[in-house]
Amino acid sequence: MVRAHEAGWAHAEGALKGPAWLREPADANQLVAHLWSGSARKDDAGVLHVGGLPVTEIAATHGTPAYVLDEDDFRDRARAFRDGFAGWDVYYAGKAFLCTAVAGWVAEEGLCLDVCSPGELAVALRAGVDPARIGYHGNNKTVPALRHALEVGVGRIILDSFAEIERVAALAAETGLPARVMIRVTAGVEAHTHEYIATAHEDQKFGFSITSGDAFEAVRRVLAADGVELRGLHSHIGSQIFDSAGFEVAARRVLALHARAAAELGAVLPEMDLGGGFGIAYTTQDDPSTPEVLAAEMRAIVDHECRGLQIEVPHLSIEPGRAIVGPSTCTLYEVGTVKEVALDGGARRTYVSVDGGMSDNIRTALYDADYSCTIASRASAADPVLARVVGHHCEAGDIVVKDEFLPGDVAPGDLLAVPATGAYCRSMASNYNHALRPPVIAVKDGVARVVVRRETLDDLLATDVGPQA
């Protein structure tokens, strides 16, 4: 057992051995294919290619760190969910990563779009996404935000509290605009995931509890509100989920509420959303399901429960985000220093420092997330060494990859690529230590284009009004 350490998990007893699932590779140059986007490969010289381009060329042109987004891979994954869940509405969860280019791809591939802030809505509208195909989430939507959503014609607003029910009802009465809503409910299901990203158990900020009766009361209040159209119930059980077991329990409880609302309140609820949270492979320990398998299992679950309740199957929707954009992106860094540190008992650790870190990928520090990486600019004949990839920030917890086998001759100037960084890396990026957030470079058919440019010092200073203020 690894014991807690006051300086964090990275210093805990046993941490030097690496996780039990990590095995020393026969060849540290090889890619683990299922961690990478579909076009990723290494040439005979060991250079990583993505979207038909060598990453050495991307780095020379656009600098590092940089997010490299494989457009074809993103579109392929979007289509896989669209086709696998045929007959359902598939909402791409924009919080995973959103820019106008991605919003455009989502619309072109026939998906709807889920947003959860005025900023995400602005990006979607700027990209030309049909507002009727946009869902609006959030646990504390303000009156101005709700007013704007109604004015632009957002297709559905997911209500999260009694206060929001009152706000939407008042705005609908004031403006005369139709308010199409869903009610987010918590089904008391905790997905098998990190506690910080499990969102359907009772003790958390989202939604109305089915168990307590709040969810039923929310249905009653929405039905009584003039100008508010209740489309159905919404459930989300967590993130990075690899099987459908949690969805089975959630669907049973949500559909039971659906049936009760019809029987006791005469409510006609034509829709139900089962949320997202589908997992991806960050390391060799992860084995996610395909959209086709997930669709078959979730259809069977809903059909079975509806038969038991003797109700019609509602129109269904899901909200994948990470599962589409996560594997489509890798982050490219340049190695700055390599340091071997002597530890107690004669042990040693190799620290590989790169030119990014927790400002472009907070997930390792925030969620204790695991990542993989590879030397991307050359091949090596050196034996593998267990290394820790760290960032350049003034923070002991600034770790990008906790444990990975890299060639023993890894050196300053090498390029290092981390796969599966499309979700919640750029979208959660910060200016910690006044770092400049990296660009997002979309690659396709041997062509690279900037879809989100690198921040500049002028950008950083633009919001600093100075002492004269």
C-alpha angles and dihedrals in degrees: 000000000000109000123217116260125203090232092053141265092301090071098041123126109273094020092116091067094061125226119317092242095056111096127190107251124232087227120024090198095067123101121230092229100207091059093061139064118272096260097047115119141142123239126220090275091055095251115146116235123198124180090358094304130108109238088226087068092046091051093047092051103036105021130225146321094042137153110232111205119196103215096194091050091051091050093045091054092046090052091047090059093042093051097036091053095041110169092028127093111247113205115195106223101233094195088077090065131326136179131146093265092053092045088053092050090050092054093044091053091053099253128134121231132237118205131179107189142039088253094055090046090052091053091049093050092046088054090054097248112166104253090218087066094052126097120201119215135177140117097236110033111175126226093251090049092049092045091053091048090054093045094053092044103247108194097229138002116206107219117216107177144020088253090059091050089055092046095050093045091051092048092047090052093046098046102029088225119140115255113204110191145173126202118233111221132187112225097193092249119136111200120221095262143099110310092237093061100037104106111172103066117101103255101069141090102254130093139334120306116242092198095055094046094245092117093056091047090051090054090050093050095047091049089053094051116099116232094016117114114203108212098178149278129316127204132181120180104187144283140290092028119168104187140034099242094102091048089054094058093042093049091051093054096041093048090049088056089046090054093045092052090053094047099043103028102026089238119169105206108180098181143049129186120203094191127222136264097138110165132237135200113267095161139003091276092068122088111176125190122245121249089249092056093044091049094050093048095045093046090052091049094051094043091051094049094046091051090051092050092042093232134129117263107256123225104276135215139179135195115219116175112145091040090061106037101024100077092034093073137058128184119232120211137173119230112239105176139004116205130182110205124201113224136187117297094024095291120141134201128203114221117197110195120203134189095255132042140145092357090066098029115026094163097092092054096037102042103017084245122181123227137176129218143183139202100258106186105057147001122257135202093198121117115260120261128196105249139176117221112215136179133238098251126118092250130100091216093056095119125149101180117016098200132003137146110244130172110280092236095059105147145175111290095034116127116234124195126201115200130215096033098130096101124068095346104093090024091056095036117132143191093244109164084010090287118171113240113243126246126254111232116196114207128196134156093351095310126111124201131178111242095170115023125221115266117249133210087255089058090050094049096041093085094044101092094190134226093299089073 
